[in-house]
Amino acid sequence: MLLEGKTALITGAGRGIGRAIALAFAEQGCDIAAVARTASELDETAAQVRGLGRRIISLTCDISEPDHVAGMARAAAKFLGKIDLLVNNAGYACFKPFMELTLEEWRRTLDVNLTGAFLVTRAVLPDMIARRAGHIINISSVSGLRPIMNQSVYCASKHGINGLTATLAMELKPHNIRVNAICPGGVSTRLSEEAMPGRDKSDWMTPEDVAHTALYLASMSARATTDIIYLRRFGSVPLGG
Ligand SMILES: NC(=O)c1ccc[n+]([C@@H]2O[C@H](COP(=O)([O-])OP(=O)(O)OC[C@H]3O[C@@H](n4cnc5c(N)ncnc54)[C@H](OP(=O)(O)O)[C@@H]3O)[C@@H](O)[C@H]2O)c1
């Protein structure tokens, strides 16, 4: 198994891409701390992970709330013993023309997508630094690589995550901690359905497609790494095309 004896804290693991990553990692021998706000969805993820024979703790937490995050990270570390992998996946999307965005929508997007990743990473890092081991995978988006109409704040948040990813990769290399990001195009989930209702998603990727890439990153040779993986629908055009 590719992740035998490893542990992972995954945010947004109640459904969609986060749940698929939890299951893909668990299938390869990894124990999980699953984070989201909705307990019933975490319960379902937990049942599926236990069905694969792995240990899991469900932690209800709003990652944009500093007090929630501190307690959540302590509980995760206590249950898992150590955190080898952090997947910053929880996200929020609000797609509309810039002038129609409210300040609340602007703040919510940055609070979850950017500040949430900051808070969780800061909570988990001290132990990784002390152990000189760890791997952080950020789930960004194609919206972090290029402009997309009506996605100004989402693009801003995902460009921010890519900047954070690259800078942290430099800062944390001396501590033997690797940091990379996946930038998926369209994936069929609740987030994309709510942000783009009615759009034909018949050839969109599945959460499992992204999970497969996360597993690839998590199981890379210790001698090799990468920075950002742009994962796109087979039917879409290449970057710059
Ligand atoms: N779907 C796509 O097309 C697509 C493409 C590129 C990138 N992405 C990125 O992929 C990631 C996962 O999205 P998804 O499509 O899988 O969406 P999803 O199915 O809606 O799942 C989002 C997860 O994040 C959790 N979450 C949201 N806000 C949270 C908060 N404040 N605190 C803790 N957990 C929170 C949700 O649970 P609760 O609501 O219970 O908290 C849920 O478990 C996001 O970062 C998204 O930007 C998605």
The ligand as a Gaussian input file, in Angstrom:
#p B3LYP/6-31G(d) Opt

LIG

0 1
 N      -15.896000      21.412000      -8.144000
 C      -15.059000      22.024000      -8.983000
 O      -15.345000      22.216000     -10.183000
 C      -13.734000      22.502000      -8.458000
 C      -12.752000      22.851000      -9.415000
 C      -11.528000      23.307000      -8.972000
 C      -11.277000      23.400000      -7.615000
 N      -12.227000      23.060000      -6.705000
 C      -11.909000      23.187000      -5.290000
 O      -12.009000      21.929000      -4.679000
 C      -12.257000      22.094000      -3.288000
 C      -13.394000      21.179000      -2.859000
 O      -14.575000      21.584000      -3.534000
 P      -15.749000      20.583000      -3.981000
 O      -16.035000      20.894000      -5.384000
 O      -15.431000      19.194000      -3.564000
 O      -16.950000      21.195000      -3.117000
 P      -18.074000      20.544000      -2.187000
 O      -18.501000      19.236000      -2.711000
 O      -19.096000      21.617000      -1.981000
 O      -17.293000      20.279000      -0.812000
 C      -16.767000      21.341000      -0.068000
 C      -16.330000      20.814000       1.290000
 O      -15.746000      21.900000       2.032000
 C      -16.419000      22.012000       3.281000
 N      -16.402000      23.398000       3.745000
 C      -16.891000      24.480000       3.102000
 N      -16.735000      25.582000       3.869000
 C      -16.110000      25.180000       5.007000
 C      -15.670000      25.838000       6.180000
 N      -15.837000      27.156000       6.346000
 N      -15.071000      25.117000       7.158000
 C      -14.887000      23.783000       6.999000
 N      -15.277000      23.097000       5.915000
 C      -15.888000      23.788000       4.922000
 C      -17.828000      21.500000       3.010000
 O      -18.492000      21.061000       4.171000
 P      -19.480000      21.982000       5.033000
 O      -20.311000      22.779000       4.089000
 O      -20.227000      20.976000       5.848000
 O      -18.572000      22.813000       5.885000
 C      -17.516000      20.298000       2.110000
 O      -17.142000      19.189000       2.896000
 C      -12.542000      23.585000      -3.082000
 O      -11.376000      24.222000      -2.592000
 C      -12.830000      24.070000      -4.491000
 O      -12.546000      25.438000      -4.642000
 C      -13.448000      22.606000      -7.104000

